[in-house]
Each structure stands twice: as structure tokens, then as C-alpha cells.
Amino acid sequence: MPTESVIIIGGGVSGTLTAYRLAQRTPQAHIFLIEARPAAGLGLAYSTPSLQHLLNVPADKISALPEQPNHFLHWAQRHYDPGLTGADFAPRAVFGRYIQSLLATTPEVKQLRRTAVDCRLDDGRAVVTLMDGRTVMGDAVVLATGNFDPAPLPGVAYEAARSGVYRHSAWDEGTYRGLDADAEVTLIGTGLTAVDVVLRLRETGHRGRITAVSRHGVFPNRHAPYVPLARCAITGKPPATARALLRSVHAAIRAGQPWRAVIDSLRARTNELWLALPAEEQRRFRRHLQRRWEVVRHRMAPPIADVIDAELRAGSLVVRRGNLETVTPKGDGAWVRARSRDGAAFEITAARVINCTGPDLNYRRTGSALLNRLFAQGLITAGPLGAGLWSDEDGALRAADGSFSEVLFTLGPARQGTLLESIAVPELRVQAAALAERLAQQESGAATRRNVTDQAVARGVLLEMPEVVERRA
């Protein structure tokens, strides 16, 4: 008997696509999507109000449905811009509306506008407790919690955070309020989050100089046209070391292949190559090659790269390479102290300091009540290197005793506990489809308990909750 009741915690792209796929596969199932925000489907990246925040994948490569490669492109041409081409980079906000349009076709999915704070297992089923004390029972739970705030930065004085001079989240609307248009701003980090912040500051009228401080001091590369390779640049047996993996990539580039074509050709094998590396080699990759991989793999759309390049040429955006040491209050602003690779310290004054280091993958310190309870019960464990969550090839979560659950699953950023690539739509859409298929086919040992009473309880949850969001096709 297929799974009858599935609880999906998190209404971003990962959770929404899983709900959509599951509803298609098992329309008779009870599917609850727990998302406190009024509108599911957007998540953090796609809820941006700025149309200047573009996708970093062309429109013909970011369909939510891998079996229909131009699904997003055709939708965007109908609902956003008839002139959009497959090579264009659409706004992320438009892609968010596209994901919402998929969810709108699944009235079987019931959104519970609550926050999940606990989950326990009861005789082979999951009981999820919501913030208001009510519970929902399901045959399976999918953790689609998305990205969390950045990790705490060392050396940030409590007074700097309390006064608002230091802002821990680049996504908090308050980060951009009350800032003089000519004030100096310092960003900690030079990744895609920092790029978003530069664009957002300029869009809101900020004119002051922006200084970005990071250990490597490198912004992501830009997209550019190339002829795709006919096959993966690394063929045969996966390299056994991080160094050998790097040598293989360099060899393909030295052979005359465009570096973008080489990097993108690896996509089909990226996680396979990663999982073939021993744990120590994975650590070595994380330590020495992770940032180099990110700047060539997760590239900027050309219009955005043009803006960043122009800012750098004009000196309105400055990059300083170094490790952050302290952020302390100074008058109405802050004093930022960092140290370069050669050991020389440098200091910057700023009216506002914004953490742009990217999501924290140490799930034990995110402050999530749900994750804390799951860790405390031993129902989940961190990945082998300490980041994300430990899951199998289908997303089943590993418990503290080493067993993999038949009830608790995850996808998306949490799977970076075991995978290298698990945040981009091309990975998320495959994970969502595969997980929905597994849940649809999964046999339950508790079939005898699935009776009229259970279905009445499941429906009763909806009757008790006035904030369930009903959707119609």
C-alpha cells in the first residue's frame, strides 16, 4: 500500500516541488505542506522583491520539470516576457511565481500556515508538533527546511549587533533601512550573497562606497557562451584524490576546451565524483578547493557581472582580501579589523556591516527548534564532515544508531551533508521527483493502522486550522 499521508516541512522550491510531484503521483494521498509564510513556493532566494536579482542559470536550463526542458521558458514567455529567449537570465522573482503556479495546480496539497517545532516517531509513524501545540500525524516527513542564516562571525561585538550597525542577515528588510545614501558599507564575503546586496543597495538609492572583505577576495565568474562538450570532461573511474580531480580538470582545459564547458560537463557526475573521494580527500577539497569551485561553478548572469565590473572599475566597490578579526562600534558606525594573508592588519570604518558569508551548514547551531529536537532524540545526525544532514541516496535520514529512516527524509541544502551539489534547481528538481516516487511506492509496515479513523484524524487537522491555504487549479 502506498504512503497515505506525507508531511512536508518547508514551502520553498524543494518542498513545493516535492509536494507537486507527490500530488501528481499519488493524488489520493494526504499531503500537508507546513510553511508559516502566507505564500508557499518562493523560499529565500525567490522571494526577493528586486527584479535585478537574476537567475544564475539561463531560462532554457532551469525548468522545474527535467522531462520538459523548456517548461519554465514557455511559462515565462506567456506570463512575463514574450520576447524572453532560452539564453536569457530571468529575474528570480519570476521563477518564484512559476513555482507557485505549479503548486496552484494541486488542490490536494494543504498548506498549514504554522511552524513545526518538534517531530517524534510513534509506532512507525511521525507526529509533528506545531508552534501552537497542535499535532499532525503522517506516514512520512520530508525536511525541506532550505537555507538558514549565516554562521556567527568571530569578533563581532555584542554592542555592534545590538545597535544595528552589524547586520547578521542580508535578507532581513531591516538591513537596508535607516542607511544614509552616502554612507560607507562593508560586506563580509564576496559570494553570490554579496552580489545580491550590492544590487539591492544600489536599487534602493545607496551611493556610498561598498567594501567587500573576504579571505579569497574573488567574486563569482560570469556566464559566457560556449559550445557544450559531447561528454563529461572526466571519464572512466573517478579520481581517488582531490588533487587528481583538479589535475583532470586542468588537463581538459589545457587540451583546448573552454573552462566553462569543462566545468558544466561535470554536472552529470559531480556528486558521483564527490562520493568516490575518501572522507579525508573530501575534507581537503572543502579546505583548499571549495571556494575555487564555487566561483567557477555558480556564475553570475552577464548583466549582473557587468554591474559588478563597472562598480569595481569606478572604485565604488572595493575588494579587500583578508580574514575578519573584529567588528566594534565606533561613533554611529563600526570599526572593522581584518588581517591579510601576509599577516598585515587593516581597518575599515563603515556605517553598516553586513554578513554575506552564505548559509550556515552547521545544523546544530541554527536555532531551529525542530532540528534541535530531532538531534536530541537521535533521529538525525550531521553529515560525515559535520555539515548538513546525513542521508542516503534517496534522502532518507540517518539516525544516531547508524540506521536510515523509512519515515524521515530530506532534500535540498540539507543533503550537502553528503553531497557536493544540492542547492541549484537542476539538482533539486531531480531530488524532488525521485523522493516523490520513493514515497509513492513505499510500503508501510503499519498498513493495518491505516483505517477510517486515521483518515478522519488527518482531515480533522484541516477542520481545526483556520489558516489552511486552499488552492484551486
C-alpha atoms as one frame of an Amber mdcrd trajectory, in Angstrom:
protein
   0.000   0.000   0.000   1.465   3.423  -0.907   2.175   6.055   1.683  -1.115
   7.739   2.560  -0.093  10.841   4.491   3.040  12.896   3.909   4.109  15.968
   5.870   6.489  18.310   4.068   8.149  20.859   6.341   9.225  23.893   4.358
   7.484  25.596   1.457  10.442  26.755  -0.623  11.352  25.299  -4.001  12.439
  21.923  -2.570   9.297  21.373  -0.527   6.949  22.738  -3.158   8.383  20.590
  -5.944   8.167  17.509  -3.731   4.534  18.270  -2.933   3.754  18.872  -6.609
   5.421  15.656  -7.727   3.811  13.604  -4.992   0.355  15.004  -5.764   0.846
  14.040  -9.409   1.998  10.561  -8.496  -0.497   9.829  -5.716  -3.482  12.194
  -5.951  -5.254  10.183  -3.231  -2.572  10.936  -0.636  -2.982  13.450   2.172
  -0.160  15.955   1.613   0.456  18.643   4.206   2.875  21.454   3.382   3.917
  23.216   6.572   5.011  26.757   5.740   4.413  29.730   8.042   4.694  32.319
   5.297   1.432  33.160   3.501   2.724  32.129   0.087   4.484  28.816  -0.396
   6.778  28.228  -3.337   9.152  31.160  -3.043  11.696  30.254  -0.412  14.541
  32.614   0.437  16.133  33.104  -2.981  12.933  33.608  -4.953  11.077  35.835
  -2.503  13.339  38.770  -3.363  11.341  41.879  -4.350  14.108  43.009  -6.701
  13.791  42.286 -10.416  17.529  42.985 -10.667  18.226  39.723  -8.844  18.530
  37.378 -11.802  18.748  33.624 -12.011  22.288  32.392 -12.492  21.084  29.746
 -14.960  19.659  30.542 -18.435  15.936  30.215 -18.921  16.192  27.067 -21.042
  18.160  25.207 -18.365  16.105  25.793 -15.242  12.808  24.055 -15.859  11.319
  22.581 -12.691  10.426  19.515 -14.725  13.514  17.790 -16.171  11.369  15.816
 -18.610  10.186  19.157 -20.088  13.381  21.238 -20.509  11.571  24.336 -21.824
   8.712  24.275 -19.329   9.875  27.397 -17.468  10.854  29.210 -20.653   7.421
  28.722 -22.179   5.694  29.693 -18.933   7.784  32.869 -18.653   7.052  33.783
 -22.267   3.329  33.514 -21.527   3.284  35.190 -18.135   6.293  37.527 -18.036
   8.009  38.441 -21.299   7.018  37.065 -24.730  10.456  38.016 -26.017  12.397
  36.011 -23.438  14.844  33.591 -25.058  16.413  30.421 -23.771  19.736  32.201
 -23.348  18.263  34.993 -21.193  18.512  35.136 -17.404  15.091  35.824 -15.921
  14.500  37.536 -12.559  14.444  35.171  -9.604  11.099  36.640  -8.533   9.596
  35.461 -11.830  10.894  31.955 -11.241   9.304  32.018  -7.793   5.920  32.814
  -9.321   6.479  29.938 -11.735   6.985  27.508  -8.847   3.841  28.874  -7.222
   1.935  28.246 -10.443   2.829  24.554 -10.223   1.546  24.375  -6.662  -1.691
  26.051  -7.734  -2.494  23.007  -9.875  -2.500  20.702  -6.843  -5.536  21.391
  -4.648  -4.711  18.071  -2.922  -1.815  19.815  -1.168  -2.941  21.577   2.002
  -0.707  24.326   3.331  -0.648  24.659   7.109   0.464  28.170   7.973   2.331
  27.184  11.081   5.887  26.497  12.226   6.914  22.938  13.076   8.808  22.798
  16.373   9.049  19.067  17.092   8.827  15.692  15.422   8.762  12.281  17.070
   8.124   8.748  15.920   5.158   6.845  17.287   4.868   3.185  16.313   6.313
   3.680  12.852   4.601   6.971  12.087   5.658  10.580  12.595   3.949  13.079
  14.862   4.821  16.690  14.076   4.098  19.311  16.715   3.336  22.843  15.574
   4.145  26.046  17.431   0.567  26.410  18.662   0.698  22.936  20.246  -1.377
  21.114  17.671  -0.052  17.964  16.037  -0.146  16.379  12.611   0.468  12.671
  12.048   1.963  11.262   8.870   3.463   8.147   7.354   6.464  10.158   6.174
   8.036  13.536   6.891  10.181  15.465   4.423  12.510  18.102   5.862  12.690
  20.782   3.175  13.949  23.475   5.515  16.044  25.305   2.917  18.834  27.657
   3.899  19.500  29.105   7.324  21.145  32.371   8.334  24.946  32.640   8.099
  27.211  31.220  10.769  28.157  33.607  13.589  31.152  35.721  12.657  34.077
  35.768  15.080  34.901  39.034  16.752  31.561  40.801  16.308  30.959  42.870
  19.435  27.571  42.456  21.064  27.104  46.236  21.006  27.613  46.319  17.231
  24.834  43.800  16.689  22.517  45.367  19.259  22.832  48.831  17.741  22.110
  47.546  14.226  25.450  48.655  12.855  26.214  44.979  12.217  23.527  43.032
  10.340  23.682  39.270  10.501  21.218  38.574   7.673  21.393  40.083   4.211
  17.757  39.047   3.690  16.250  40.963   6.591  14.442  44.049   5.325  15.772
  45.989   8.308  19.289  45.555   6.936  18.585  48.275   4.375  16.582  50.697
   6.484  17.903  53.880   8.054  21.091  53.915   5.978  22.334  57.255   4.681
  22.638  57.183   0.884  26.300  58.226   1.013  27.346  56.073   3.953  30.190
  53.575   3.739  29.089  49.938   3.849  31.256  46.886   4.479  30.253  43.419
   3.292  31.792  40.307   4.803  32.053  37.891   1.886  32.317  38.105  -1.906
  29.964  35.330  -2.984  26.560  35.487  -4.614  25.000  36.888  -1.441  27.375
  39.855  -1.584  26.456  40.363  -5.230  22.767  40.462  -4.284  23.460  43.003
  -1.549  25.382  45.311  -3.886  22.473  45.262  -6.329  19.897  45.802  -3.598
  21.811  48.733  -2.102  22.083  50.471  -5.442  18.450  49.778  -6.252  17.394
  51.471  -3.007  19.401  54.579  -3.911  22.570  53.966  -1.942  25.537  55.857
  -3.417  28.266  55.313  -0.845  31.324  53.165  -1.299  30.958  49.467  -0.621
  33.936  47.470   0.629  33.786  43.693   0.419  36.141  41.760   2.697  36.776
  38.057   2.217  39.542  35.524   2.636  39.883  34.926  -1.106  38.703  38.329
  -2.337  37.134  36.935  -5.511  33.626  37.429  -6.852  31.961  34.622  -8.839
  32.834  34.383 -12.516  30.402  35.356 -15.237  28.432  33.247 -17.659  29.544
  33.395 -21.307  28.576  31.422 -24.434  30.410  28.206 -25.253  29.904  25.005
 -27.199  28.992  22.234 -24.727  31.173  19.138 -24.591  29.733  15.969 -26.028
  30.585  14.099 -22.833  31.871  14.688 -19.339  35.435  16.009 -19.232  36.280
  13.315 -16.672  35.509   9.850 -17.973  36.135   6.421 -16.584  36.935   5.675
 -12.964  36.563   8.680 -10.632  39.826  10.201  -9.348  40.782   8.991  -5.873
  42.122  12.294  -4.534  41.165  15.961  -4.644  44.484  16.741  -6.300  43.871
  14.148  -9.022  40.406  15.573  -9.589  41.884  19.040 -10.029  44.556  17.697
 -12.398  41.876  16.069 -14.555  40.007  19.354 -14.882  43.206  21.255 -15.710
  44.156  18.637 -18.301  40.852  19.083 -20.130  41.286  22.860 -20.167  44.899
  22.615 -21.360  43.678  20.376 -24.176  41.845  23.385 -25.553  38.383  23.007
 -24.066  36.708  26.220 -22.765  36.807  26.147 -18.970  33.075  26.829 -18.693
  32.336  23.876 -20.948  34.607  21.663 -18.844  33.039  22.719 -15.535  29.477
  22.361 -16.783  30.206  18.972 -18.343  30.918  17.675 -14.852  27.377  18.361
 -13.685  26.034  14.924 -14.519  28.848  13.303 -12.494  29.610  15.911  -9.831
  28.094  14.071  -6.889  29.352  10.722  -8.165  32.901  12.110  -8.291  32.446
  13.618  -4.840  31.157  10.436  -3.224  34.089   8.494  -4.706  36.541  10.588
  -2.694  37.547   9.249   0.740  36.456  11.381   3.699  39.926  12.861   4.150
  40.033  13.890   0.492  36.606  15.459   0.810  37.944  17.474   3.748  40.933
  18.505   1.659  38.631  19.618  -1.137  36.481  21.640   1.275  39.572  23.268
   2.762  41.502  24.102  -0.403  39.229  23.859  -3.450  35.696  24.660  -2.299
  35.862  28.386  -2.982  37.650  27.886  -6.300  34.863  25.503  -7.306  32.120
  27.909  -6.262  33.381  30.912  -8.240  33.511  28.916 -11.491  30.513  26.672
 -10.897  27.939  29.186  -9.578  28.416  32.031 -12.010  26.814  35.448 -12.390
  24.373  36.303 -15.157  26.121  38.617 -17.664  24.008  41.724 -16.853  24.851
  41.334 -13.167  28.528  40.710 -13.889  28.517  43.916 -15.942  27.247  45.868
 -12.940  29.846  44.396 -10.595  32.658  45.006 -13.090  31.562  48.624 -13.572
  31.463  49.187  -9.799  34.938  47.733  -9.400  36.337  49.891 -12.206  34.751
  53.022 -10.750  36.060  52.292  -7.259  32.559  52.450  -5.796  33.009  48.766
  -4.942  36.325  47.774  -3.388  37.559  44.271  -2.546  39.917  43.686   0.367
  41.423  40.237   0.859  41.714  39.148   4.461  40.265  37.324   7.445  37.851
  39.214   9.644  39.053  39.719  13.207  36.686  42.185  14.882  33.665  44.410
  14.337  33.385  47.016  17.074  31.229  50.142  17.448  32.788  53.461  16.539
  30.567  56.509  16.948  27.473  55.962  14.820  29.189  53.230  12.815  31.634
  50.385  13.177  35.329  49.686  13.056  36.145  46.576  11.016  39.531  44.990
  11.554  40.863  42.206   9.312  44.210  40.598   8.554  45.622  39.861   5.117
  47.423  36.664   4.133  50.824  38.219   4.754  49.814  38.931   8.346  49.299
  42.679   7.939  46.247  44.058   9.712  43.979  46.616   8.066  40.982  48.557
   9.350  37.857  49.928   7.702  35.202  52.250   9.065  31.609  51.711   7.997
  28.131  52.895   8.840  26.874  49.362   8.369  28.457  45.915   8.220  26.506
  43.119   6.524  27.251  39.415   6.833  27.310  37.942   3.306  29.094  34.688
   4.076  26.231  32.443   2.958  24.036  29.929   4.792  25.286  28.101   7.876
  25.549  24.361   7.291  26.167  23.501  10.931  22.604  22.473  11.685  23.247
  22.095  15.404  23.595  25.854  15.834  20.911  27.211  13.505  18.495  27.826
  16.366  15.830  25.622  14.760  13.662  24.117  17.494  12.650  21.309  15.120
  16.222  20.302  14.280  17.286  20.585  17.908  14.570  18.145  18.942  15.420
  15.719  16.150  19.107  15.792  17.109  18.233  15.342  20.798  16.183  12.236
  20.016  18.919  10.796  17.835  16.611  10.749  14.818  19.045  12.724  12.640
  22.808  13.172  12.500  25.136  15.670  10.867  26.887  14.688   7.662  30.189
  12.787   7.790  32.159  16.052   7.711  29.931  17.713  10.291  27.823  19.817
   7.941  24.231  19.432   6.780  22.413  16.175   7.480  23.476  12.606   6.785
  21.161  10.944   4.263  21.263   8.049   1.825  20.992   8.244  -1.958  17.223
   8.757  -1.727  17.329  11.361   1.015  16.401   9.009   3.885  17.878  10.444
   7.083  20.466   8.621   9.149  19.794   8.198  12.853  22.376   8.269  15.629
  22.410   4.448  15.694  23.518   4.358  12.060  20.205   3.205  10.592  18.443
   5.031   7.782  14.849   6.030   8.364  11.831   4.816   6.456   9.852   7.784
   7.755  12.158  10.839   7.812  13.591  12.251   4.589  15.253  15.406   3.331
  16.334  17.146   0.151  17.968  20.375  -0.933  20.626  22.194   1.116  20.495
  19.670   3.973  21.834  16.994   1.612  25.104  18.898   1.393  25.936  16.786
   4.402  26.758  14.010   1.941  26.701  15.684  -1.497  28.762  18.445  -3.055
  25.968  19.863  -5.208  22.500  20.098  -3.706  21.286  23.698  -3.863  20.638
  24.505  -7.534  17.328  23.858  -9.281  18.747  21.192 -11.654  19.633  19.134
  -8.571  16.507  19.997  -6.576  14.096  19.009  -9.334  15.687  15.577  -9.682
  15.725  15.019  -5.922  12.087  16.065  -5.602  10.939  13.739  -8.381  12.949
  10.800  -7.032  11.779  11.326  -3.463   8.149  11.617  -4.514   8.496   8.362
  -6.435  10.001   6.601  -3.424   7.265   7.859  -1.116   4.592   6.845  -3.593
   5.926   3.299  -3.803   6.993   2.875  -0.215   5.380   0.004   1.605   4.480
   0.645   5.224   4.603  -1.933   7.982   1.711  -0.115   9.628  -0.863  -0.836
   6.914  -3.314  -2.260   9.431  -3.440   1.051  11.248  -4.384   2.966   8.128
  -8.131   2.933   8.537 -11.078   5.239   8.585 -10.029   6.622  11.966  -6.637
   7.710  10.654  -8.198   9.441   7.666 -10.669  11.199   9.925  -7.819  12.420
  12.123  -5.909  13.671   9.082  -8.946  15.549   7.849  -9.655  16.769  11.360
  -6.383  18.646  11.373  -7.664  20.714   8.481 -11.010  21.362  10.144  -9.273
  22.685  13.247  -6.920  25.017  11.386  -8.475  28.229  10.046  -5.275  29.248
   8.252  -5.059  26.308   5.858  -4.478  27.755   2.402  -6.845  26.232  -0.138
  -5.764  26.230  -3.789  -7.727  25.622  -6.929  -6.392  24.672 -10.336
